[in-house]
Amino acid sequence: MFTGLSAFPLTPLHHDALDEPAFIGLVERLVAAGVDSITALGSTGSYAYLDRDERARVARAAVAHAGDVPVFVGIGATRTSQVLAHAEAAQEAGAAGLLLAPVSYQPLTEDDVFELFRAVTSHSSVPVVVYDNPRTTRFTFTTELYARIAALQGIASIKVPGVPADPEAARAHVQQIRAVLPPEVTIGVSGDAHAADGLLAGCDAWYSVIAGTLPEAALRIVRAAQSSPAQARAESERLAPLWDLFARHGGGIRVMAAVAEQLGLAQESSLPLPLLGLTEDHRAEVARVIAGLDVEQ
Amino acid sequence: MFTGLSAFPLTPLHHDALDEPAFIGLVERLVAAGVDSITALGSTGSYAYLDRDERARVARAAVAHAGDVPVFVGIGATRTSQVLAHAEAAQEAGAAGLLLAPVSYQPLTEDDVFELFRAVTSHSSVPVVVYDNPRTTRFTFTTELYARIAALQGIASIKVPGVPADPEAARAHVQQIRAVLPPEVTIGVSGDAHAADGLLAGCDAWYSVIAGTLPEAALRIVRAAQSSPAQARAESERLAPLWDLFARHGGGIRVMAAVAEQLGLAQESSLPLPLLGLTEDHRAEVARVIAGLDVEQ
């Protein structure tokens, strides 16, 4: 279940309230495209900005509209007891898995993070994905900590932040992680610009920002990776203008919100403030890039 | 009001619930010591881990037990609408000022942060302290952004993260910030190890972690800074073993929690999980340092 393409939809807001119809529209779009799983309330899904009630509503809406596609739900929060409450609500909503990043305010130690995952796995009856996202959490996992956490009963997958660009280095990097994990624990790459490299280097899954809004463009990379490395790289290279926008705007969320607004999948100003949307100039650039890519509308 | 020593008390927990008697005990200790202000729900006060109801209770308890000492209240959160709700609750509780850090999950832009402060100052009737804490927020203010924000009606003070160790460099640093601020906006130093340097370099205030638990040790530095630079430096140097512990344990919160637990001012495991308290070995070291310092018990 924790293999292939997991699509991370935005959680669009409108006037600072959940835009549930827009969110449901995104989920239905992902189901229609044929993604392997949907991860609601990932970083791109603004989980860190939403309160308990909003998160529960998003989880329920995702499960209700995902059909047979398994739904994973992000449960991160600064405090362990809040994480456990989100985990419980996600399971009640029907989540098939939980995604947990070590969200921090005060810098965390390895022991803090290990005990957090131990608490969550021992309180949950569905599998947990370890979400390594140093850009947003400022916590850097070591391979040793992957090993300690992956040995916990209930850990299903590790979402790693990226792989080296060089194919041999990428393969060695993935193998080094694989070597310390139980065989049933999968490795998923994130950092969309590195997804093709990660899949070709042996990652089992792609936890994907772009797939949340443009699932077909992402699926082309995933399918090509299974048969033709050169084609997978070409499909990723085709999206280079998008990866460039991600790099220039602090990651994918602002760019993908602009794309979704541009395509009519979300209303204007769909991000939670204080995150301002892109400026008019940057939106025009996004529109040009999307038009030039011949991606699904 | 935003000058002198502002003490940042811990918000002790017990079994993951507010330990209100312990918090009130800390507030009363600060009042008795004669600090110039109390900042409840600073970083050391775990604001980033507490929900809306807990924060409102802490703010009310602080004001109720602070007597004539002005109470400032931290209102930071990832989402602007949550910040505004905390601001309203703090004002209802009787806060004399609000402390706001640009708490982030997704990296913030300068415009995001400016608009956040604009929203808060335009919705609040009490002054706002700009809380520059890159260690916890990962946002780095520029001097230009200090200037833009300080020009907003309602900004009272800038809490800067530290000053260079060299006295001339420190003075130049503070003067460079002072030059862009309206004359009524004060500059307060944080980073306790640099407090003496900051005060001697011209900072108007010290926003102090240590003062939240050991106010007299902090007051000695502040008083000496007004008359004798050498004595202020000596008073700070005397606390070097404590600054060393701060540096080794990711800032002050874990060390001060251990000190408060050691002194019977908080119960065991007073920090919000996932923040583990110090190990037994490190607690023993804290106890030795405190015993050697001849600070108030």
Interface residues (C-beta under 8 A of the other chain):
Chain A: D16 S43 A48 Y49 L50 D51 T78 R79 T80 S81 Q82 P102 V103 Y105 Q106 P107 L108 T109 D111 D112 V113 E115 L116 A119 R135 T136 R138 G250 G251 I253 R254 P272 L273 P274 L275 L276
Chain B: D16 S43 A48 Y49 L50 D51 T78 R79 T80 S81 Q82 P102 V103 Y105 Q106 P107 L108 T109 D111 D112 V113 E115 L116 A119 R135 T136 R138 G250 G251 I253 R254 P272 L273 P274 L275 L276
